[in-house]
């Protein structure tokens, strides 16, 4: 297992398909950028959604999203999407994510993600690889 940084940041480019007729990123695509960044962050822990599903029968679902749109991104912008786990509970995690274009904050969001047993879609404990970072989250907060 590698050690994920807290917070981590991932780069994305705005493609034509991400924009509306005015060349501005369509609002739902910011959620996609955040999801992709969380997936890359999980991979930095040695976890992939495929492995979680096939080996452990686990998946993640968004149970709450609090998203504040501050400024638009445009075609060909280079974005940075941060991922910072704020709190881990037995079966869920709270993440803060910020989307930047240079120094400009475009979106500030928090997502609650629940871990579920895919066979029943019922809550279950987070994988041990995620639980292992709990002490680092607590140390960062103090």
FENRANOR-V762852 format. One line per field, one symbol per residue. ss: DSSP state (@ for helix, = for strand, . for the rest). psi: psi as a letter, one per 30 degrees, with the letter a starting at -180 (. if undefined). burial: 1 if it has 16 or more other ideal C-beta (glycine too) atoms within 10 Angstrom, else 0. A space follows every 50 residues. Layout:
# FENRANOR-V762852
ss->???
psi->???
burial->???
This chain:
# FENRANOR-V762852
ss->.......======..@@@=....==.@@@@@@@@@@@@@@@@@@....@@ @@@@@@.============....=...===========...========= =..==============....==....@@@@..@@@@@@@@.
psi->kljkljllkkklkjlefflafggkkkeffeeeeeeeeeeeeeeffgklee eeeeefgllkkkfkkjkjjeklllkgkklkjljjkekkaeglkkkkkkkl jbfkkekklkkkkkkkjfffhlklklleeefffeeeeeeef.
burial->00010011110101000110000010001110111011011100101000 01000001010000000000011000101111111101000111111111 100001111011111100000011011001001000100000
